[in-house]
Amino acid sequence: MNALLEDLKYRGIIYQMTDEEKITELLDRGQLSLYCGADPTADSLHIGHLVPFLTLRRFQDHGHRPIVLIGGGTGMIGDPSFKSEERKLQTEDQIDDNVRGIKKQMERIFDFSDENSAVLVNNKDWLQEISLISFLRDYGKHVSLNYMLAKDAIQSRLETGISYTEFTYTILQAIDFGHLNRHYDCRMQIGGSDQWGNITSGLDLMRRVYGETEAEGMTIPLVTKADGKKFGKTESGNIWLDPNRTSPYEFYQFWINQSDADVIRFIKLFTFLEREEIESLEESVRTEPHLRKAQKRLAEDITAFIHGDEALVEAQRITEALFSGDIKSLSVDQIRDAFKDVPSASYTEEDMNLVKVLVETGISPSRRQAREDIKNGAIYINGERQQDIDYEIHEDDKLDGAFTVVRRGKKKYHMVKYS
Protein backbone atom coordinates (compact mmCIF):
# COMPACT_ATOMS: atom_id res chain seq x y z
CA MET A 1 0.00 0.00 0.00
CA ASN A 2 1.12 3.58 -0.63
CA ALA A 3 2.85 4.88 2.54
CA LEU A 4 0.83 8.11 2.62
CA LEU A 5 -2.52 6.34 2.28
CA GLU A 6 -1.47 3.88 4.95
CA ASP A 7 -0.67 6.76 7.32
CA LEU A 8 -3.99 8.50 6.54
CA LYS A 9 -5.88 5.29 7.28
CA TYR A 10 -3.97 4.80 10.54
CA ARG A 11 -4.97 8.30 11.61
CA GLY A 12 -8.64 7.75 10.72
CA ILE A 13 -8.52 10.56 8.17
CA ILE A 14 -10.09 8.84 5.15
CA TYR A 15 -13.89 8.74 4.98
CA GLN A 16 -14.60 8.24 1.25
CA MET A 17 -12.48 7.78 -1.87
CA THR A 18 -13.75 7.75 -5.42
CA ASP A 19 -11.35 4.95 -6.39
CA GLU A 20 -8.58 3.83 -4.01
CA GLU A 21 -6.74 1.90 -6.69
CA LYS A 22 -6.59 4.90 -9.04
CA ILE A 23 -5.61 7.25 -6.21
CA THR A 24 -2.78 4.89 -5.28
CA GLU A 25 -1.66 4.87 -8.88
CA LEU A 26 -1.65 8.69 -9.04
CA LEU A 27 0.38 8.93 -5.82
CA ASP A 28 2.90 6.28 -6.89
CA ARG A 29 3.43 7.88 -10.30
CA GLY A 30 5.17 10.98 -8.92
CA GLN A 31 4.29 14.46 -7.73
CA LEU A 32 0.50 14.89 -7.64
CA SER A 33 -1.22 18.29 -7.66
CA LEU A 34 -4.36 18.30 -5.52
CA TYR A 35 -6.51 20.92 -3.88
CA CYS A 36 -8.69 21.78 -0.93
CA GLY A 37 -10.76 24.92 -0.57
CA ALA A 38 -12.59 27.05 1.95
CA ASP A 39 -15.04 29.89 1.49
CA PRO A 40 -14.18 33.13 3.34
CA THR A 41 -17.32 33.36 5.47
CA ALA A 42 -15.25 35.08 8.19
CA ASP A 43 -11.82 36.71 8.36
CA SER A 44 -10.45 33.60 10.08
CA LEU A 45 -10.74 29.85 9.90
CA HIS A 46 -11.72 27.94 13.03
CA ILE A 47 -10.50 24.52 14.09
CA GLY A 48 -13.46 22.86 12.38
CA HIS A 49 -11.73 23.75 9.09
CA LEU A 50 -8.34 22.38 10.09
CA VAL A 51 -8.32 18.64 9.35
CA PRO A 52 -8.78 18.90 5.54
CA PHE A 53 -6.00 21.49 5.30
CA LEU A 54 -3.71 19.57 7.64
CA THR A 55 -4.37 16.55 5.43
CA LEU A 56 -3.38 18.59 2.39
CA ARG A 57 -0.18 19.51 4.24
CA ARG A 58 0.51 15.79 4.79
CA PHE A 59 0.43 15.36 1.01
CA GLN A 60 2.94 18.20 0.70
CA ASP A 61 5.23 16.53 3.25
CA HIS A 62 5.20 13.43 1.02
CA GLY A 63 6.37 15.42 -2.01
CA HIS A 64 3.06 16.37 -3.62
CA ARG A 65 1.92 19.87 -4.60
CA PRO A 66 -0.98 21.36 -2.61
CA ILE A 67 -3.26 23.93 -4.21
CA VAL A 68 -4.97 26.00 -1.53
CA LEU A 69 -8.18 27.58 -2.80
CA ILE A 70 -9.88 30.46 -1.03
CA GLY A 71 -13.37 30.91 -2.42
CA GLY A 72 -13.62 34.63 -2.98
CA GLY A 73 -16.09 33.83 -5.77
CA THR A 74 -18.08 30.96 -4.28
CA GLY A 75 -18.11 32.84 -0.96
CA MET A 76 -20.34 35.41 -2.63
CA ILE A 77 -22.90 32.65 -3.29
CA GLY A 78 -22.83 30.39 -0.22
CA ASP A 79 -22.54 26.61 0.05
CA PRO A 80 -25.92 25.06 0.97
CA SER A 81 -24.32 21.77 2.04
CA PHE A 82 -26.33 20.55 5.04
CA LYS A 83 -27.24 24.08 6.14
CA SER A 84 -30.78 24.43 7.40
CA GLU A 85 -31.30 27.86 5.85
CA GLU A 86 -29.86 30.36 3.37
CA ARG A 87 -26.58 32.01 4.25
CA LYS A 88 -26.60 35.75 4.72
CA LEU A 89 -24.82 37.33 1.77
CA GLN A 90 -21.77 39.45 2.58
CA THR A 91 -20.57 42.46 0.62
CA GLU A 92 -17.72 42.06 -1.83
CA ASP A 93 -15.48 44.23 0.38
CA GLN A 94 -16.21 42.01 3.40
CA ILE A 95 -15.32 38.90 1.43
CA ASP A 96 -12.10 40.47 0.15
CA ASP A 97 -11.11 41.33 3.74
CA ASN A 98 -11.89 37.77 4.78
CA VAL A 99 -9.73 36.41 1.96
CA ARG A 100 -6.78 38.45 3.20
CA GLY A 101 -7.22 37.17 6.76
CA ILE A 102 -7.43 33.52 5.72
CA LYS A 103 -4.47 33.88 3.36
CA LYS A 104 -2.22 34.77 6.32
CA GLN A 105 -3.31 31.61 8.14
CA MET A 106 -2.64 29.43 5.10
CA GLU A 107 0.88 30.82 4.99
CA ARG A 108 1.46 29.32 8.45
CA ILE A 109 0.07 25.92 7.54
CA PHE A 110 1.76 25.39 4.16
CA ASP A 111 5.27 25.74 2.79
CA PHE A 112 5.28 28.22 -0.10
CA SER A 113 9.03 28.11 -0.68
CA ASP A 114 9.97 24.46 -1.22
CA GLU A 115 10.42 22.61 -4.52
CA ASN A 116 6.85 21.35 -4.13
CA SER A 117 5.73 24.81 -3.06
CA ALA A 118 2.05 25.24 -2.24
CA VAL A 119 -0.04 27.33 -4.64
CA LEU A 120 -2.61 29.79 -3.28
CA VAL A 121 -5.53 30.68 -5.57
CA ASN A 122 -8.76 32.65 -5.33
CA ASN A 123 -11.64 31.38 -7.46
CA LYS A 124 -12.98 34.90 -7.81
CA ASP A 125 -10.23 35.39 -10.40
CA TRP A 126 -11.91 33.06 -12.92
CA LEU A 127 -15.54 32.82 -11.79
CA GLN A 128 -16.10 36.57 -12.18
CA GLU A 129 -15.02 36.30 -15.82
CA ILE A 130 -17.83 33.87 -16.73
CA SER A 131 -20.89 35.55 -18.24
CA LEU A 132 -24.39 34.28 -17.52
CA ILE A 133 -24.76 33.04 -21.10
CA SER A 134 -21.44 31.17 -20.89
CA PHE A 135 -22.40 29.67 -17.55
CA LEU A 136 -25.66 28.30 -18.92
CA ARG A 137 -24.29 27.11 -22.29
CA ASP A 138 -20.82 25.87 -21.32
CA TYR A 139 -21.63 24.32 -17.94
CA GLY A 140 -25.34 24.29 -17.11
CA LYS A 141 -26.11 22.30 -20.27
CA HIS A 142 -24.01 19.41 -18.92
CA VAL A 143 -25.73 19.18 -15.50
CA SER A 144 -29.17 17.59 -15.34
CA LEU A 145 -31.78 18.75 -12.88
CA ASN A 146 -32.34 15.17 -11.73
CA TYR A 147 -28.62 14.84 -10.98
CA MET A 148 -28.67 18.01 -8.87
CA LEU A 149 -31.81 17.03 -6.97
CA ALA A 150 -30.28 13.66 -6.09
CA LYS A 151 -27.49 15.38 -4.11
CA ASP A 152 -27.93 15.00 -0.35
CA ALA A 153 -26.95 18.64 0.22
CA ILE A 154 -29.79 19.77 -2.07
CA GLN A 155 -32.36 17.24 -0.87
CA SER A 156 -31.86 18.29 2.75
CA ARG A 157 -32.97 21.81 1.82
CA LEU A 158 -35.99 21.06 -0.38
CA GLU A 159 -38.47 21.18 2.50
CA THR A 160 -37.17 24.39 4.07
CA GLY A 161 -36.41 25.98 0.71
CA ILE A 162 -33.34 26.80 -1.34
CA SER A 163 -32.72 29.73 -3.68
CA TYR A 164 -31.52 29.28 -7.24
CA THR A 165 -28.34 31.09 -6.13
CA GLU A 166 -27.35 28.41 -3.62
CA PHE A 167 -28.75 25.69 -5.89
CA THR A 168 -26.03 26.55 -8.44
CA TYR A 169 -23.20 26.41 -5.89
CA THR A 170 -22.20 22.84 -6.67
CA ILE A 171 -21.77 23.78 -10.35
CA LEU A 172 -19.45 26.65 -9.41
CA GLN A 173 -17.31 24.33 -7.29
CA ALA A 174 -17.28 21.87 -10.17
CA ILE A 175 -16.00 24.66 -12.42
CA ASP A 176 -13.20 25.25 -9.88
CA PHE A 177 -12.03 21.65 -10.15
CA GLY A 178 -12.08 21.87 -13.94
CA HIS A 179 -10.17 25.18 -13.95
CA LEU A 180 -7.47 23.83 -11.64
CA ASN A 181 -7.25 20.66 -13.71
CA ARG A 182 -6.73 22.65 -16.91
CA HIS A 183 -4.31 25.26 -15.53
CA TYR A 184 -2.47 23.43 -12.72
CA ASP A 185 -2.80 19.78 -13.76
CA CYS A 186 -4.83 19.23 -10.56
CA ARG A 187 -5.88 15.58 -10.35
CA MET A 188 -7.52 15.35 -6.96
CA GLN A 189 -9.74 17.26 -4.54
CA ILE A 190 -10.04 16.64 -0.81
CA GLY A 191 -12.57 18.05 1.63
CA GLY A 192 -14.82 17.34 4.58
CA SER A 193 -17.45 14.63 4.30
CA ASP A 194 -20.09 17.31 3.58
CA GLN A 195 -18.24 18.10 0.34
CA TRP A 196 -18.68 14.69 -1.28
CA GLY A 197 -21.51 15.87 -3.53
CA ASN A 198 -19.56 18.93 -4.67
CA ILE A 199 -16.44 16.85 -5.34
CA THR A 200 -18.26 14.24 -7.43
CA SER A 201 -20.05 17.02 -9.32
CA GLY A 202 -16.65 18.40 -10.29
CA LEU A 203 -15.47 15.01 -11.49
CA ASP A 204 -18.65 14.48 -13.51
CA LEU A 205 -18.48 17.93 -15.11
CA MET A 206 -14.82 17.47 -16.08
CA ARG A 207 -15.61 14.18 -17.79
CA ARG A 208 -18.48 15.74 -19.72
CA VAL A 209 -16.77 19.03 -20.66
CA TYR A 210 -13.13 18.00 -21.06
CA GLY A 211 -13.28 14.23 -21.33
CA GLU A 212 -11.06 14.13 -18.23
CA THR A 213 -11.09 10.69 -16.64
CA GLU A 214 -7.90 10.83 -14.57
CA ALA A 215 -9.12 12.81 -11.56
CA GLU A 216 -10.23 11.61 -8.12
CA GLY A 217 -11.67 12.78 -4.82
CA MET A 218 -11.32 12.02 -1.13
CA THR A 219 -13.29 13.14 1.91
CA ILE A 220 -12.46 13.30 5.59
CA PRO A 221 -14.87 12.35 8.39
CA LEU A 222 -16.65 14.94 10.47
CA VAL A 223 -14.78 15.38 13.74
CA THR A 224 -16.96 14.61 16.76
CA LYS A 225 -16.26 14.08 20.44
CA ALA A 226 -16.61 10.72 22.14
CA ASP A 227 -19.61 11.95 24.15
CA GLY A 228 -21.41 13.02 20.99
CA LYS A 229 -21.03 16.75 21.66
CA LYS A 230 -20.04 19.11 18.87
CA PHE A 231 -16.30 19.49 18.39
CA GLY A 232 -14.54 22.83 18.14
CA LYS A 233 -16.81 25.02 20.24
CA THR A 234 -16.80 26.24 23.83
CA GLU A 235 -19.35 28.22 25.79
CA SER A 236 -17.83 31.38 24.34
CA GLY A 237 -18.10 30.12 20.74
CA ASN A 238 -15.78 28.86 18.00
CA ILE A 239 -12.09 28.22 18.55
CA TRP A 240 -10.58 30.46 15.87
CA LEU A 241 -7.10 30.40 14.36
CA ASP A 242 -6.89 34.20 14.53
CA PRO A 243 -5.17 35.10 17.85
CA ASN A 244 -7.31 38.24 18.09
CA ARG A 245 -10.45 36.10 18.12
CA THR A 246 -9.15 33.19 20.20
CA SER A 247 -5.94 33.95 22.09
CA PRO A 248 -3.08 31.41 22.01
CA TYR A 249 -3.75 30.79 25.72
CA GLU A 250 -7.42 29.95 25.07
CA PHE A 251 -6.36 27.86 22.08
CA TYR A 252 -3.84 25.95 24.21
CA GLN A 253 -6.38 25.44 26.99
CA PHE A 254 -8.95 24.01 24.57
CA TRP A 255 -6.56 21.24 23.55
CA ILE A 256 -5.07 20.50 26.96
CA ASN A 257 -8.56 20.00 28.39
CA GLN A 258 -9.53 17.23 25.97
CA SER A 259 -10.76 13.99 27.53
CA ASP A 260 -8.83 10.73 27.67
CA ALA A 261 -11.47 9.25 25.36
CA ASP A 262 -10.69 11.81 22.63
CA VAL A 263 -7.06 12.81 22.99
CA ILE A 264 -5.32 10.07 20.97
CA ARG A 265 -7.78 10.39 18.10
CA PHE A 266 -7.21 14.15 18.06
CA ILE A 267 -3.43 13.67 18.13
CA LYS A 268 -3.73 11.49 15.03
CA LEU A 269 -5.93 14.04 13.24
CA PHE A 270 -4.34 17.33 14.27
CA THR A 271 -0.62 16.64 14.74
CA PHE A 272 2.24 15.30 12.66
CA LEU A 273 3.66 13.12 15.44
CA GLU A 274 5.11 9.79 14.35
CA ARG A 275 3.27 6.55 15.07
CA GLU A 276 5.84 5.41 17.66
CA GLU A 277 5.30 8.53 19.78
CA ILE A 278 1.51 8.30 19.39
CA GLU A 279 1.54 4.71 20.61
CA SER A 280 3.68 5.71 23.60
CA LEU A 281 1.21 8.47 24.49
CA GLU A 282 -1.68 6.02 24.07
CA GLU A 283 -0.02 3.72 26.58
CA SER A 284 0.40 6.65 28.97
CA VAL A 285 -3.33 7.41 28.74
CA ARG A 286 -4.05 3.82 29.74
CA THR A 287 -1.50 3.42 32.54
CA GLU A 288 -0.91 6.92 33.94
CA PRO A 289 -3.85 9.11 32.88
CA HIS A 290 -3.33 11.48 35.82
CA LEU A 291 -0.13 12.79 34.17
CA ARG A 292 -2.09 13.91 31.09
CA LYS A 293 1.00 13.57 28.90
CA ALA A 294 -1.05 13.10 25.74
CA GLN A 295 -3.13 16.22 26.37
CA LYS A 296 -0.01 18.30 27.01
CA ARG A 297 1.69 17.00 23.88
CA LEU A 298 -1.41 17.66 21.77
CA ALA A 299 -1.73 21.22 23.09
CA GLU A 300 1.98 21.95 22.62
CA ASP A 301 2.18 20.64 19.09
CA ILE A 302 -0.92 22.23 17.60
CA THR A 303 -0.42 25.58 19.41
CA ALA A 304 3.18 25.88 18.18
CA PHE A 305 2.14 24.89 14.65
CA ILE A 306 -0.66 27.46 14.38
CA HIS A 307 0.67 30.30 16.56
CA GLY A 308 4.43 29.74 16.83
CA ASP A 309 6.85 28.82 19.61
CA GLU A 310 6.70 32.20 21.39
CA ALA A 311 2.91 32.06 21.68
CA LEU A 312 3.17 28.52 23.04
CA VAL A 313 5.66 29.62 25.72
CA GLU A 314 3.35 32.46 26.78
CA ALA A 315 0.33 30.14 26.92
CA GLN A 316 2.31 27.72 29.10
CA ARG A 317 3.48 30.55 31.34
CA ILE A 318 -0.07 31.75 31.94
CA THR A 319 -1.19 28.18 32.58
CA GLU A 320 1.57 27.59 35.14
CA ALA A 321 0.86 30.90 36.89
CA LEU A 322 -2.81 30.04 37.26
CA PHE A 323 -2.02 26.52 38.46
CA SER A 324 0.35 27.84 41.14
CA GLY A 325 -1.86 30.82 41.97
CA ASP A 326 0.96 33.24 41.16
CA ILE A 327 -1.08 35.57 38.99
CA LYS A 328 0.99 38.57 40.16
CA SER A 329 3.66 37.36 37.75
CA LEU A 330 1.33 37.99 34.81
CA SER A 331 0.73 41.23 32.97
CA VAL A 332 -2.67 42.89 33.12
CA ASP A 333 -3.36 41.87 29.51
CA GLN A 334 -2.44 38.26 30.26
CA ILE A 335 -4.77 38.27 33.27
CA ARG A 336 -7.61 39.70 31.18
CA ASP A 337 -7.00 37.00 28.62
CA ALA A 338 -6.80 34.18 31.18
CA PHE A 339 -9.93 35.22 33.07
CA LYS A 340 -12.08 36.26 30.14
CA ASP A 341 -14.54 33.42 30.73
CA VAL A 342 -14.55 33.19 34.54
CA PRO A 343 -17.65 34.36 36.45
CA SER A 344 -17.64 38.13 36.84
CA ALA A 345 -19.73 40.70 38.66
CA SER A 346 -19.79 44.48 38.81
CA TYR A 347 -19.40 46.31 42.11
CA THR A 348 -20.51 49.91 42.46
CA GLU A 349 -20.50 50.49 46.24
CA GLU A 350 -18.05 52.93 47.84
CA ASP A 351 -17.66 50.58 50.84
CA MET A 352 -14.77 48.31 49.81
CA ASN A 353 -14.79 46.04 52.87
CA LEU A 354 -13.79 42.56 51.65
CA VAL A 355 -16.67 40.79 53.41
CA LYS A 356 -19.19 43.15 51.80
CA VAL A 357 -17.61 42.76 48.36
CA LEU A 358 -17.67 38.95 48.59
CA VAL A 359 -21.36 38.92 49.47
CA GLU A 360 -22.50 41.66 47.08
CA THR A 361 -20.82 39.98 44.11
CA GLY A 362 -22.13 36.52 45.03
CA ILE A 363 -18.70 35.02 45.66
CA SER A 364 -19.77 34.04 49.16
CA PRO A 365 -23.45 33.32 49.93
CA SER A 366 -23.58 35.21 53.25
CA ARG A 367 -21.57 37.51 55.51
CA ARG A 368 -21.03 34.65 57.96
CA GLN A 369 -19.68 32.37 55.21
CA ALA A 370 -17.53 35.20 53.85
CA ARG A 371 -15.93 35.75 57.28
CA GLU A 372 -15.31 32.00 57.64
CA ASP A 373 -13.77 31.81 54.16
CA ILE A 374 -11.42 34.69 54.98
CA LYS A 375 -10.42 33.31 58.40
CA ASN A 376 -9.81 29.84 56.97
CA GLY A 377 -7.48 31.19 54.27
CA ALA A 378 -9.80 30.36 51.38
CA ILE A 379 -9.85 33.86 49.87
CA TYR A 380 -7.11 35.18 47.59
CA ILE A 381 -6.91 38.71 46.19
CA ASN A 382 -4.96 38.81 42.92
CA GLY A 383 -3.23 35.58 43.90
CA GLU A 384 -2.36 36.57 47.50
CA ARG A 385 -4.13 35.00 50.48
CA GLN A 386 -6.10 37.45 52.59
CA GLN A 387 -7.17 36.42 56.15
CA ASP A 388 -8.11 39.81 57.61
CA ILE A 389 -11.91 40.07 57.88
CA ASP A 390 -11.59 43.86 58.18
CA TYR A 391 -9.55 44.13 54.99
CA GLU A 392 -10.46 46.99 52.67
CA ILE A 393 -9.85 46.56 48.95
CA HIS A 394 -7.69 49.52 47.90
CA GLU A 395 -6.57 51.03 44.62
CA ASP A 396 -3.50 48.78 44.38
CA ASP A 397 -5.87 45.78 44.30
CA LYS A 398 -7.63 47.19 41.23
CA LEU A 399 -5.70 45.88 38.25
CA ASP A 400 -5.58 48.48 35.51
CA GLY A 401 -7.91 50.41 37.82
CA ALA A 402 -10.77 48.27 36.60
CA PHE A 403 -10.91 44.80 38.13
CA THR A 404 -9.76 42.48 40.91
CA VAL A 405 -9.29 38.73 40.63
CA VAL A 406 -10.71 36.89 43.64
CA ARG A 407 -10.12 33.20 44.23
CA ARG A 408 -12.28 31.24 46.62
CA GLY A 409 -10.89 27.83 47.48
CA LYS A 410 -8.44 26.04 45.20
CA LYS A 411 -9.81 26.80 41.75
CA LYS A 412 -12.91 28.99 41.90
CA TYR A 413 -11.90 32.27 40.28
CA HIS A 414 -14.07 35.36 40.03
CA MET A 415 -13.51 38.75 38.48
CA VAL A 416 -14.84 41.80 40.33
CA LYS A 417 -15.28 44.72 37.94
CA TYR A 418 -15.59 48.32 39.10
CA SER A 419 -17.61 51.03 37.42
Secondary structure, 3 states (H helix, E strand, C coil): CCHHHHHHHHCCCCCEECCHHHHHHHHHHCCCEEEEEECCCCCCCEHHHHHHHHHHHHHHHCCCEEEEEECCCHHHCCCCCCCCCCCCCCCHHHHHHHHHHHHHHHHHHCCCCCCCCCEEEECHHHHCCCCHHHHHHHHHHHCCHHHHHCCHHHHCCCCCCCCHHHHCHHHHHHHHHHHHHHHHCEEEEEEEHHHHHHHHHHHHHHHHHCCCCCCEEEEECCCECCCCCECCEECCEECECCCCCCCHHHHHHHHHCCCHHHHHHHHHHHCCCCHHHHHHHHHHHHHCHHHCHHHHHHHHHHHHHHHCHHHHHHHHHHHHHHHHCCHHHCCHHHHHHHCCCCCEEEECCCCCEHHHHHHHCCCCCCHHHHHHHHHCCCEEECCEECCCCCCECCHHHCECCCEEEEEECCCEEEEEEEC
